[in-house]
């Protein structure tokens, strides 16, 4: 066998990898976990909207933090250098008054 054209480097597929979906875990202060699978170049605002819908809250009343920094609308997993199974923390801002 020669070293020819068919050498496969297991670490190499970065180009297609850029668009491979990754799993993101969204964790609340109470320890609830919701999992999302999104592409690395999908804006996290999409995940935020989906999460807000899932929990029945207004997206503007929820803060999303990744490694202690607030997630911006335009952030993507790629721009934040996120890896598969990374966690985003969710803080629900209490809106005054109770029913």
N, C-alpha and C positions, 0 to 999 in steps of 0.2 A: 504493500500500500504506500502510495506517495502522499506527500503533504498537499498536493494539488489544490484545485478550486473548491473542494468540498469541505474545507476545514470549518468547523463550526465552533465559534466562541460563544459560550453560554451567556456571557455578560453583554454581548454586543447589541442585541435588538433595541437600541435606544430610539430610533426613528419611529417605528410603529408603536413602540412602548409609550410614546408621548400621547397617544390617543387611547391607550388601553384604559378601560374603566377601573377605578379603584373604589374600595369600600371605605366609607367615612362613617364613623360612629358619632352620633350627636347625643351628648349626655347632659341631663338636667341636674339642677342642684339636689334633687331628691334621689338621684341615682338611676332614673329611668333612662333607658338607652333606645335609640331609634337608629336603624342602619340605612344608609343610602349608598347606592352604587352610581357613581357619576364619572364622566370622562374627565381627564386631567385638564382639558381646556374649556370645560363648561363653567360658566360663571357661578360662583357660590350663591348668588342672589336667587338662582333657580332652586337650589337646595333649601335656602331659607324660606322661600315661598311655599315649597312643598311641606316643609316642617310646620310652618304656621297653620296651613290648612289642616294638616293631620291632627294638630292639638287644638284646633278651633280658636286660635288667637290671632290678633292682628300682627302682621309681620313687624310693624313699627314698634310694637310693645316688647319685642324680643331682641336681646343682644346675643350675638354669636361671637365667641372668643376662640382663637386658635393660638395656643402657646402664650396665653395672656394678652394677646393683641386683638382688638376688635376686627372682625372680618368686614371688609368693605364690599359694596355691591359688585364692584368690578373684579374682585379677587377670584382667582381660579386655583384649583389644587396645584397646578403647575407653578403659578406665580408665587404661591406660599411654600413651594417645595414640599408638599404633603406626600406622605407615603401611604401605601395600602394599610387600612385599619387604623389610620390616625383618628384622633378624637377632637371634635369641636365641642366646646362647653357652651351651654345655653343658659342665659339669665333672663328670666321673665321679669320685666319691670312692672312693679305693682302700680296699677292705675288707681288713684284715690277713690275712696268710697266703697261701700259694700252693699250688696243687694239685700 
